[in-house]
């Protein structure tokens, strides 16, 4: 059987594109979903103590497997829910290589690097930068992270699903953004980290259930069911997933190899992700959290790509069901709205909301942790527990409201294409800073001057690559991190970076892990739950 071009689906489509509105049953399902989120926040608020450790790390009550699910939810967004099926629908599985590249990098993080960070008993990963390079580097990294999270990702995870659902269901885009933003802000503010974890677990269940139901309906719409989907797609070359061509423009194994190395430190430098492993009971559970979270992420990517292939098979069998002119990033929401029965539509729309809310809640809680742990601790070291918790709640509320307002404003301006450009700029500006973690963990000679210089230089190097080459976007993070690392290391040597030894680097580099026992004796480690108690009144200089 000759390969079938996806474009033929559009030529055969004859149905006028009229959004299918939600029914009262769908709205009831959505109302129930939002209510359960708020109830979880209320339940967690009753359980937690008025301590910052509770608010940011769950006070030791979070199971490692729940933290792993939350890790997955934080790393996943509505972009994956829509973009991955659209990718395999339009073409094949050539872009799937990004999933194992990220997952295997994350598993390596769990097996090798997590132990170094977890033994420090810190609350944010930027405390590592203070110990390795000094307070200035810590504050620069923390500030950059807050700016990128508040001005970038928080808004996009609300905006894109709302735009897609408004097109295919007629659901008001502003109402979608406001409800998602407000409900997420309320439960994250009241219940803190513990509420974020358990709502993530619930949301992952809703999302998984919705996708399973969608796959069942897709299979029922194709002759032969699941085997029919696989056979038809395989004959059309839809499962092609590997390219050994030696170029860095297309989605080749060489591009994904670079992505693998880059993502190691991208994940290490991501506070929302690392906060999950920092909240675990011990180093063993921290490793399990990161490894399982990345494994779930890889499995979910397989499912998302298969959904896109199944959508192709479905519309290849039922070309009259596909509306002409439909944007491909909306193909999965379009199927949900037009092919599934009412009630089920509400459940899967709730699943799409769940992906967005899981990512948003993790981000706003992590931003609050950074503001309190890195900035308040620095500029108001005498602050009390009550003042820390108060600032944490205020920051959570403000971040949630800002994310909602930004998303509403962008929806009003209808700047979806400009928004994608902004995301590219965000990757350009923030992509290199994880290279600072690479410098700290992999070298003994790197110093603060080299680290900051490398981070700044990486912006110009990456910008040049984006502007003057056709290098695949999958490789840009690797370019940013590697340029930060190389330039930062050279500058460190030129500015007096000497090879440090012994207690000075105890437990701070990959080569000094054996010195962690000495580091603990010096106060770097400690019992679980000491993150805030030991830092009261500025007594503990290793406070995270």
Beta strands, then each sheet from edge to edge (+ up, - down):
end
